[in-house]
């Protein structure tokens, strides 16, 4: 079985009014369980990339193999998350 890492999701940018109340600096750890308090729409947007990081994958377009960014699907009130593999 492949080694599984946890992934830290951190809000690095927020504009407008987030319906879930997320703000810059908020953090969650994504692992075996759904993080409490995170918006399901944001989690749904970040989950494909989080799974790549959880199972040792990388993104060829990124400069840091342990992180990537993902935006919330609410274009009128965008929240941007940094996903970082926890080693």
C-alpha positions as CSV (number, residue, x, y, z in Angstrom):
1,X,0.0,0.0,0.0
2,X,1.3,3.5,-0.9
3,X,2.3,5.8,1.9
4,X,-0.4,8.4,2.7
5,X,0.3,11.9,3.9
6,X,-2.0,14.4,5.5
7,X,-2.5,17.7,3.6
8,X,-2.9,21.1,5.2
9,X,-5.4,23.4,3.5
10,X,-4.8,27.1,4.3
11,X,-6.7,30.1,3.2
12,X,-4.2,32.4,1.5
13,X,-6.6,34.9,-0.2
14,X,-10.3,35.8,0.3
15,X,-12.3,38.5,-1.5
16,X,-15.9,39.5,-1.1
17,X,-18.0,37.7,1.5
18,X,-17.4,34.0,2.0
19,X,-20.7,32.3,2.8
20,X,-18.9,29.8,5.1
21,X,-17.0,32.6,6.8
22,X,-13.6,31.4,5.7
23,X,-10.8,34.1,6.1
24,X,-7.1,34.4,5.4
25,X,-5.1,32.2,7.8
26,X,-7.8,29.6,8.4
27,X,-6.4,26.0,8.3
28,X,-7.6,22.4,8.2
29,X,-5.8,19.1,7.9
30,X,-7.2,16.7,5.3
31,X,-6.6,13.0,6.1
32,X,-8.8,10.0,6.7
33,X,-11.7,12.2,7.9
34,X,-13.5,15.2,6.6
35,X,-12.2,18.4,8.4
36,X,-14.7,20.0,10.6
37,X,-15.9,23.5,9.6
38,X,-14.8,23.5,6.0
39,X,-17.2,24.5,3.3
40,X,-18.3,21.4,1.3
41,X,-18.1,23.3,-2.0
42,X,-14.5,24.3,-1.3
43,X,-13.6,20.8,-0.1
44,X,-15.1,19.4,-3.3
45,X,-13.0,21.7,-5.4
46,X,-9.7,20.9,-3.6
47,X,-10.2,17.1,-3.0
48,X,-8.8,15.9,-6.4
49,X,-5.6,17.9,-5.8
50,X,-5.4,17.0,-2.1
51,X,-5.6,13.3,-3.1
52,X,-2.6,13.7,-5.5
53,X,-0.6,15.2,-2.6
54,X,-1.8,12.6,-0.1
55,X,-0.5,9.8,-2.3
56,X,3.0,11.2,-3.2
57,X,1.9,12.8,-6.5
58,X,3.2,16.1,-7.8
59,X,2.0,18.7,-10.3
60,X,4.5,19.2,-13.2
61,X,3.5,22.9,-13.6
62,X,4.3,23.8,-10.0
63,X,7.6,24.9,-8.5
64,X,7.1,23.2,-5.2
65,X,6.4,19.5,-5.4
66,X,4.7,19.5,-1.9
67,X,2.1,22.2,-2.6
68,X,-0.5,23.6,-5.0
69,X,-3.3,26.2,-4.9
70,X,-7.0,25.7,-5.4
71,X,-9.8,28.3,-5.7
72,X,-13.3,28.0,-4.3
73,X,-15.9,27.7,-7.0
74,X,-17.7,30.9,-5.9
75,X,-16.3,33.3,-8.5
76,X,-18.1,36.3,-7.0
77,X,-16.4,35.7,-3.6
78,X,-13.2,33.8,-4.3
79,X,-11.3,32.0,-1.6
80,X,-7.9,30.6,-2.5
81,X,-6.4,27.7,-0.6
82,X,-2.9,26.5,-0.5
83,X,-2.7,22.7,-0.2
84,X,0.6,21.5,1.3
85,X,1.7,17.9,1.9
86,X,2.5,17.3,5.6
87,X,5.7,15.2,5.8
